[in-house]
Amino acid sequence: HDMWGAVLTSGGNCNIKASVATCTELKEKVSQHKPDIVLLDIVLADGSSLDCLEKLKELSPKTKYLIVSAYTDLPTIKKAFGIGADGYLTKTSSLKEITEAIEQVKSGKKYQCREVQELISSVFLEDKQSLEGNKKREELTKKEKEIAYLIYKGLSAKDIAAKLGVSSKTVDVHRHHIYQKLGLKKLSKLIWYVQGSLHLFSEMSSKI
C-alpha cells in the first residue's frame, strides 16, 4: 500500500524488501530475505496469513510480525497473538501509532494499538470483576510471577526451565499453581491477565 510505503521509508530507517499478495509469495519472500519485520494483512488472495504464521516463524525465527488488519474482534486478535504475532494495528491506526508499533516490535516488545487495547481492557475488566468475586484468590509468588511473565512472552516450559535453572516438572507445578490462584483455565486467559496487569510485572520485564 502506498501509504505504508511512505511511512516505512520516510524516516530512512526501513528498507522495503518485498510486497506480496498471497501466502505462497509471503513464505517465499520471508524465506529469501529473512526480514527484521513483516507487516501482515490477515486476508491475502489465497487465504489467511494467520494460518501460515507458525510456518513463517519456522522459516525466519528472528523476524517480527506486525498485524495490520480491518478485523477488531477479540477472537481474531487472540488468535493472532496466540500463534506468535508481535503486534496488532487496525487499518484506522494513526501515523503515530504506526511508527511507534514498528519501533516497539523491532525492539522486541509486543504492541497493541489504542483500539485493540481498549477492547482487551474492557474484556479483562469483566474477567477481573468475576475473579474478584472469589475472596480467597491468592497473590502470585515472585517465582510464579517470573514464570507467568515468561509464558506471556511466549517461552515454552523447557525454555523457562533452562532460563530459571529449574526442571520442566517444577515449571509445570508452578504453572498449575498460577492457574489455580488466578482462577484461570486457558493459556489465552493467562496471557490476557499478564497483558492487562503489566504494572504488576514491571520488575520481571526489567530483569528478563
Order of alpha helices (4+ residues) and beta strands (2+ residues): alpha-alpha-beta-beta-beta-alpha-beta-alpha-beta-alpha-beta-alpha-alpha-alpha-alpha-alpha-alpha
